[in-house]
Amino acid sequence: MKVLVVRTDRLGDLVLSLPVFEYIKTRRPAWEVHALVAPGSVPLVENNPHITAVWTWNDAGTPAEHADLERRLAAEGFTAVVLLQYRHALAALMHRAQIPRRLGPLSKMSSWFLLNRGSWQARSRGRRHELTQNLRLARRLIEGWPADWKRDARDHPEPQLYLTDGQREIGRRFLAVEAAGAGTVAFVHPGSGGSALDWEPARFAGVANALGRQPGWRVFVTGSAADTATVAAMKPHLSANVEILLDRYPLRDFLGIVAAGDLFVGPSTGPLHIAAALGTAAVGLYPPVVTMSPDRWGPRGPWSRAVTPDVKCPSRRTCFMERCIEYNCMDRIREQDVLARCLAVVNIRRKALDDHHPA
């Protein structure tokens, strides 16, 4: 059986979809599992041992390019496709490619016509974690209608990213050159790309400075081109020993660099999920509102932690933003609390690694 798993949106969404590939492959080892992702996300899946081949879908592609993908998918002979996020254009393409079993969230009217298997998932209104929602669809593919949905919360692998020796070497070179002599390396990433209510850049700078004052620590500010304004607002508040790495490394190299570090601090954003999946200590700052909370979007990894403001959110689902009496509730998060959480998880991680690999 040949299965195509589709996730073509943001980096963090794809990271939280990675357990699906392992889940399917470990339960059906004879199956071929392919991935369809956005072109910029290929480094997250290209080395995954559970994936046979990687395909790409470009939102900005021409009709001719989309038609060519449709022809190639039809010729590949897939038995099933799992759309982890429902998108009408992709569902219609899979229907035209005549893939017999088409699974996905039954959340839009057109999904009931274009998909012939699925699970009712109103993700924008739900409290289940994104990873759990993805695995429900994978279990639907393998087991039909599982009797015990409660197993979703405990019977699954965590996200894991796989790097090449070359990527690991990039990380080692970064430590030797950019962080020479450091005993602990931390990354502070202030931008969320608009996916969540933000903490002030000056406060991220305060945490970066405090971490940089720890003996033997080196701290770097990261961000993509989309984070330029946020990093610029942060820069005047930064100490001279905190270095900015704005948009310096392509994603493939960035993975190796983050994997070589000890700590990653940021809001709900793709790089935070990447750090958690690489086994780096990851501290995420999250609003309490249901659709942005760590219960819904928190990082998943062995050393991941979430910080939320101590406030009772008046919204049942979406953030009221400036109309909320608690706005901006993220200001309730204190720099010293984030610092304490960072130092604690780094120490826990270091002790666990030392116990596992004694000198």
C-alpha positions as CSV (number, residue, x, y, z in Angstrom):
1,M,0.0,0.0,0.0
2,K,1.3,3.5,-0.9
3,V,0.1,6.4,1.2
4,L,0.6,10.2,0.7
5,V,0.5,12.4,3.8
6,V,-0.1,16.1,3.0
7,R,0.9,19.1,5.2
8,T,1.7,22.2,3.2
9,D,1.4,25.1,5.6
10,R,3.8,26.5,8.2
11,L,7.0,24.9,9.6
12,G,5.6,24.4,13.1
13,D,2.5,22.7,11.7
14,L,4.6,20.3,9.8
15,V,6.8,19.6,12.9
16,L,3.7,18.7,14.8
17,S,2.7,16.4,11.9
18,L,5.9,14.4,11.9
19,P,4.7,11.7,14.4
20,V,2.1,10.7,11.8
21,F,4.9,9.3,9.5
22,E,6.4,7.2,12.3
23,Y,3.0,6.1,13.6
24,I,2.0,4.8,10.2
25,K,5.3,3.2,9.3
26,T,5.8,1.4,12.6
27,R,2.3,-0.1,12.5
28,R,2.4,-0.9,8.8
29,P,6.1,-1.5,8.0
30,A,5.3,-2.8,4.5
31,W,3.6,0.4,3.4
32,E,5.3,3.2,1.5
33,V,4.7,6.5,3.1
34,H,5.3,9.7,1.0
35,A,5.1,13.3,2.1
36,L,3.7,16.3,0.3
37,V,5.0,19.6,1.8
38,A,5.7,23.2,0.9
39,P,9.0,23.7,-1.0
40,G,10.5,25.6,1.9
41,S,9.7,22.8,4.4
42,V,11.6,20.1,2.6
43,P,14.6,20.1,5.0
44,L,12.2,19.0,7.8
45,V,11.4,15.7,6.1
46,E,14.1,14.9,3.6
47,N,16.1,12.7,6.0
48,N,13.2,11.1,7.8
49,P,13.7,7.3,7.7
50,H,9.9,6.7,7.8
51,I,9.3,8.6,4.5
52,T,9.9,7.0,1.1
53,A,9.7,10.1,-1.0
54,V,9.1,13.8,-0.7
55,W,6.8,15.8,-3.0
56,T,6.2,19.6,-3.0
57,W,3.1,21.8,-3.5
58,N,3.6,25.5,-4.1
59,D,0.7,27.8,-3.3
60,A,2.0,30.2,-5.8
61,G,2.4,27.6,-8.5
62,T,0.9,28.1,-11.9
63,P,-2.1,26.0,-13.1
64,A,0.3,24.1,-15.4
65,E,2.5,23.2,-12.5
66,H,-0.5,22.0,-10.4
67,A,-1.7,20.0,-13.4
68,D,1.7,18.4,-13.7
69,L,1.6,17.4,-10.1
70,E,-1.8,16.0,-10.5
71,R,-0.6,13.8,-13.4
72,R,2.4,12.6,-11.5
73,L,0.4,11.7,-8.4
74,A,-2.1,9.8,-10.6
75,A,0.7,7.9,-12.2
76,E,2.3,7.0,-8.9
77,G,-0.6,4.8,-7.9
78,F,-1.3,5.9,-4.4
79,T,-3.8,3.9,-2.5
80,A,-4.6,6.6,0.0
81,V,-4.0,10.2,0.9
82,V,-4.2,11.8,4.3
83,L,-4.7,15.6,4.3
84,L,-3.7,16.7,7.8
85,Q,-5.1,20.2,7.0
86,Y,-8.1,20.5,4.8
87,R,-7.5,22.7,1.8
88,H,-10.1,22.7,-1.0
89,A,-7.5,23.1,-3.8
90,L,-5.5,20.1,-2.6
91,A,-8.5,18.0,-1.8
92,A,-9.8,18.6,-5.3
93,L,-6.5,17.8,-6.9
94,M,-6.4,14.4,-5.0
95,H,-9.9,13.7,-6.2
96,R,-8.9,14.4,-9.8
97,A,-5.8,12.3,-9.4
98,Q,-8.2,9.4,-8.6
99,I,-6.6,8.4,-5.3
100,P,-9.2,5.9,-4.0
101,R,-9.0,6.6,-0.2
102,R,-9.0,10.3,0.7
103,L,-8.9,11.1,4.4
104,G,-8.9,14.5,6.1
105,P,-10.7,16.7,8.6
106,L,-14.4,16.9,7.8
107,S,-14.6,20.5,8.7
108,K,-15.8,22.3,5.5
109,M,-18.9,21.6,3.4
110,S,-16.7,20.7,0.4
111,S,-14.8,18.2,2.5
112,W,-17.8,15.9,2.6
113,F,-17.8,15.7,-1.2
114,L,-14.1,15.6,-2.0
115,L,-13.1,13.2,0.9
116,N,-14.5,9.8,1.4
117,R,-13.0,9.1,4.8
118,G,-12.2,11.4,7.6
119,S,-12.8,12.6,11.1
120,W,-15.0,15.5,12.2
121,Q,-12.4,18.1,13.4
122,A,-13.3,21.7,14.1
123,R,-9.7,22.5,14.9
124,S,-10.2,26.2,15.2
125,R,-12.7,25.6,18.0
126,G,-11.2,22.6,19.6
127,R,-8.9,22.2,22.6
128,R,-7.1,19.1,21.5
129,H,-3.4,19.5,20.7
130,E,-2.5,19.7,17.0
131,L,-0.4,16.6,17.2
132,T,-3.3,14.7,18.7
133,Q,-5.6,15.8,15.9
134,N,-3.1,14.7,13.3
135,L,-2.7,11.3,14.9
136,R,-6.5,10.8,15.0
137,L,-6.4,10.9,11.2
138,A,-3.5,8.5,11.0
139,R,-5.4,6.1,13.3
140,R,-8.5,6.5,11.2
141,L,-6.5,5.3,8.2
142,I,-5.1,2.3,9.9
143,E,-7.9,1.2,12.3
144,G,-11.1,2.6,10.9
145,W,-13.0,4.0,13.9
146,P,-10.9,3.2,16.9
147,A,-13.0,2.5,20.0
148,D,-10.7,4.3,22.5
149,W,-9.9,7.8,21.3
150,K,-8.5,8.6,24.7
151,R,-5.4,6.6,23.7
152,D,-4.5,9.5,21.4
153,A,-3.1,11.5,24.3
154,R,-0.6,8.9,25.3
155,D,-0.1,6.4,22.5
156,H,2.1,8.3,20.1
157,P,5.7,9.2,19.3
158,E,7.0,12.8,19.8
159,P,8.1,14.9,16.9
160,Q,11.7,14.1,15.8
161,L,13.9,15.7,13.2
162,Y,16.7,13.8,11.5
163,L,19.9,15.5,10.5
164,T,22.8,14.5,8.3
165,D,26.4,14.3,9.4
166,G,27.0,17.5,7.4
167,Q,24.3,19.3,9.3
168,R,25.8,18.1,12.6
169,E,29.2,19.4,11.4
170,I,27.7,22.8,10.7
171,G,26.5,22.9,14.3
172,R,29.9,21.9,15.6
173,R,31.6,24.6,13.5
174,F,29.1,27.2,14.8
175,L,30.0,26.3,18.4
176,A,33.7,26.4,17.6
177,V,33.7,29.8,15.8
178,E,30.6,31.8,16.8
179,A,30.4,30.5,20.4
180,A,34.0,29.7,21.0
181,G,34.7,28.9,24.7
182,A,31.0,28.9,25.7
183,G,29.7,26.2,28.0
184,T,26.1,26.9,27.3
185,V,24.5,28.3,24.0
186,A,21.1,29.9,23.9
187,F,18.9,31.2,21.1
188,V,16.2,33.9,21.7
189,H,13.7,34.2,18.8
190,P,11.3,37.1,19.4
191,G,9.0,36.8,16.3
192,S,5.9,34.7,16.0
193,G,5.0,35.5,12.4
194,G,1.6,36.7,13.6
195,S,0.5,33.3,14.8
196,A,-0.1,34.4,18.4
197,L,-0.4,37.3,20.7
198,D,3.2,38.6,21.2
199,W,5.4,39.4,24.2
200,E,7.2,42.8,23.9
201,P,10.6,42.7,22.0
202,A,12.2,44.7,24.9
203,R,11.2,41.9,27.3
204,F,12.8,39.3,25.1
205,A,15.9,41.5,25.1
206,G,15.8,41.5,28.9
207,V,15.8,37.7,29.0
208,A,18.6,37.5,26.4
209,N,20.7,39.9,28.5
210,A,20.0,38.0,31.7
211,L,21.0,34.7,30.1
212,G,24.1,36.4,28.6
213,R,25.2,37.3,32.2
214,Q,25.2,33.7,33.3
215,P,28.8,32.4,33.6
216,G,29.9,30.6,30.4
217,W,26.8,31.4,28.4
218,R,26.6,32.8,24.9
219,V,23.3,34.2,23.6
220,F,22.2,34.7,20.0
221,V,19.0,36.4,18.6
222,T,17.5,34.5,15.7
223,G,14.8,35.4,13.2
224,S,13.9,35.2,9.5
225,A,13.4,38.2,7.2
226,A,9.7,38.4,8.4
227,D,11.0,39.1,11.9
228,T,13.2,42.1,10.8
229,A,10.9,44.7,12.5
230,T,10.6,42.7,15.7
231,V,14.4,42.2,16.0
232,A,15.0,45.9,15.1
233,A,12.7,46.9,18.1
234,M,14.7,44.5,20.3
235,K,18.1,45.7,19.2
236,P,18.4,48.9,21.2
237,H,17.8,47.0,24.4
238,L,20.4,44.3,23.9
239,S,23.7,44.0,25.6
240,A,26.8,44.1,23.5
241,N,27.6,40.5,24.2
242,V,24.3,39.3,22.6
243,E,24.7,38.6,18.9
244,I,22.0,38.9,16.2
245,L,21.8,36.2,13.6
246,L,18.8,37.6,11.6
247,D,18.2,35.6,8.5
248,R,21.8,34.5,8.3
249,Y,21.3,30.8,7.7
250,P,19.1,28.8,5.4
251,L,16.8,26.3,7.1
252,R,18.9,23.3,6.3
253,D,21.9,24.8,8.1
254,F,19.8,26.4,10.9
255,L,18.6,22.9,11.9
256,G,22.2,21.9,12.6
257,I,23.0,25.1,14.5
258,V,19.9,24.8,16.8
259,A,20.6,21.1,17.4
260,A,24.1,22.1,18.7
261,G,22.6,24.6,21.2
262,D,21.3,24.1,24.7
263,L,18.3,26.4,24.9
264,F,15.8,28.1,22.5
265,V,13.3,30.7,23.8
266,G,10.5,32.1,21.7
267,P,6.8,32.5,21.1
268,S,4.5,30.1,19.4
269,T,6.5,29.8,16.1
270,G,8.0,27.2,13.9
271,P,11.6,27.5,15.1
272,L,10.4,26.8,18.7
273,H,8.8,23.5,17.5
274,I,12.0,22.7,15.5
275,A,14.1,23.2,18.6
276,A,11.9,21.0,20.7
277,A,12.0,18.2,18.0
278,L,15.8,18.4,17.9
279,G,16.1,17.8,21.6
280,T,17.1,21.3,22.5
281,A,15.6,22.8,25.7
282,A,12.6,24.9,24.4
283,V,10.8,27.5,26.4
284,G,7.7,28.9,24.7
285,L,5.6,31.9,25.7
286,Y,1.9,31.5,25.0
287,P,-1.3,33.4,25.5
288,P,-4.0,31.7,27.6
289,V,-6.8,31.9,24.9
290,V,-7.8,28.4,23.7
291,T,-6.8,28.7,20.1
292,M,-3.3,30.0,20.9
293,S,-2.7,28.2,24.2
294,P,0.0,25.5,24.8
295,D,-2.7,23.0,25.2
296,R,-3.4,23.5,21.5
297,W,0.0,24.5,20.1
298,G,2.6,23.9,22.8
299,P,6.0,22.5,21.8
300,R,6.4,18.8,22.1
301,G,9.8,17.4,23.0
302,P,11.8,15.9,25.9
303,W,12.8,19.3,27.2
304,S,10.0,21.6,26.2
305,R,8.2,24.0,28.6
306,A,5.5,26.6,28.1
307,V,4.9,29.9,30.0
308,T,1.5,31.6,30.1
309,P,0.3,34.7,31.9
310,D,-1.4,34.3,35.2
311,V,-4.8,35.6,34.0
312,K,-8.3,34.2,33.5
313,C,-9.0,34.6,29.8
314,P,-12.5,35.9,29.2
315,S,-12.7,34.3,25.7
316,R,-13.9,30.8,25.1
317,R,-12.1,30.5,21.8
318,T,-10.5,33.4,19.9
319,C,-8.5,36.3,21.3
320,F,-10.4,39.6,21.6
321,M,-7.1,41.5,21.2
322,E,-7.6,45.2,21.9
323,R,-11.2,44.7,22.8
324,C,-10.3,42.5,25.8
325,I,-10.2,43.9,29.3
326,E,-7.0,41.9,29.9
327,Y,-5.2,43.1,26.8
328,N,-2.2,42.7,26.5
329,C,-2.2,39.8,29.0
330,M,1.2,38.7,27.8
331,D,2.6,41.7,29.7
332,R,1.8,39.7,32.9
333,I,4.6,37.4,32.1
334,R,7.7,38.6,34.0
335,E,11.2,38.4,32.7
336,Q,12.5,36.8,35.9
337,D,9.9,34.0,35.6
338,V,11.0,33.2,32.0
339,L,14.6,33.3,33.1
340,A,14.0,30.9,36.0
341,R,12.1,28.5,33.7
342,C,15.0,28.6,31.2
343,L,17.7,27.9,33.8
344,A,15.7,25.1,35.3
345,V,15.1,23.2,32.1
346,V,18.7,23.6,30.9
347,N,19.9,22.1,34.2
348,I,17.4,19.3,34.0
349,R,18.4,18.5,30.4
350,R,22.1,18.7,31.2
351,K,21.8,16.3,34.1
352,A,19.8,13.9,32.1
353,L,22.3,13.9,29.3
354,D,25.2,13.5,31.7
355,D,23.5,10.6,33.4
356,H,22.9,9.0,29.9
357,H,26.4,9.7,28.7
358,P,28.7,9.9,31.7
359,A,32.2,11.2,31.1
